[in-house]
Amino acid sequence: MVAPRYAAGMDLAAINTCAALVERGDPDRFLAAMAAPVRARGALFTLAAFNLELARIPWVTREPMLAQMRLQFWRDVVAGEDPAPHAVAGPLRQVIAETPLTTAPLARMIDAREAELGTRRPFGDPAALWAYLDGTGGALMEATVQALGGVAGSGARAVGSAQALANYLAAVPALVAAGRQPLPDPAPTAIAALAVEGLQRLSQARQAPQRLPRAALLGAWRTRSLLAQARANPGAVPEVGLPQSEFRRRGSLLWCVVTGP
């Protein structure tokens, strides 16, 4: 197993700020990071907080031009420029500087968010949706793997995009309530086909030559069960998403910690 690495010089207060943001906005990744080795948490919390900051942009800024300006802010941060102080930008710069993380997956994460700006139906076909999932969850997993000292390749992208699909399907009712048309095709057969492809990507990741850090994979601990749920009952996804009991949610994480992701 690859030994996790982290930004050893990161300020503890900065890490705690990122952790608090993740706890509120992405509780699954928060629990996964808390289950990871302490030395890996700085990078895990920082990258998850960065992902949350990007995800918020299409929702807090309805004007496309202003949203583009926010995306440009993060492009400047990733490029090494020194924009206005920000609770997540500083820790992100440290992770870039002090770990093997490259800026390519971070730039892909920023670019992928443009698909959501100024439109109620961002994805016209499954290919467009998968391109978005590859650029968001896939790139986030690549960045996480790199930051923890692993080699980010096809396996990391496959796991990350499958995880992103599971999270996206779970959020469909909230997206619909917000006035979005999030699915290329809301028919049960089309949703089931997406879930099947997501499960296939997970299976393909097992065959990838790169060994991925366990701490990175913990974040995807619910992916297989959520996608299996969507495949089994796709008609429920637009109405209720992919609900799971808290016992099952936390219990499955414990099982992954004990047996491996």
Secondary structure as GFF3:
##gff-version 3
##sequence-region A 1 261
A	DSSP	alpha_helix	12	25	.	.	.	ID=ss1
A	DSSP	alpha_helix	27	35	.	.	.	ID=ss2
A	DSSP	alpha_helix	38	60	.	.	.	ID=ss3
A	DSSP	alpha_helix	64	79	.	.	.	ID=ss4
A	DSSP	alpha_helix	89	98	.	.	.	ID=ss5
A	DSSP	alpha_helix	104	112	.	.	.	ID=ss6
A	DSSP	three_ten_helix	113	116	.	.	.	ID=ss7
A	DSSP	alpha_helix	126	133	.	.	.	ID=ss8
A	DSSP	pi_helix	134	138	.	.	.	ID=ss9
A	DSSP	alpha_helix	139	147	.	.	.	ID=ss10
A	DSSP	alpha_helix	154	170	.	.	.	ID=ss11
A	DSSP	alpha_helix	172	177	.	.	.	ID=ss12
A	DSSP	alpha_helix	188	206	.	.	.	ID=ss13
A	DSSP	alpha_helix	214	217	.	.	.	ID=ss14
A	DSSP	three_ten_helix	218	220	.	.	.	ID=ss15
A	DSSP	alpha_helix	223	232	.	.	.	ID=ss16
A	DSSP	three_ten_helix	234	236	.	.	.	ID=ss17
A	DSSP	alpha_helix	237	240	.	.	.	ID=ss18
A	DSSP	alpha_helix	246	259	.	.	.	ID=ss19
###
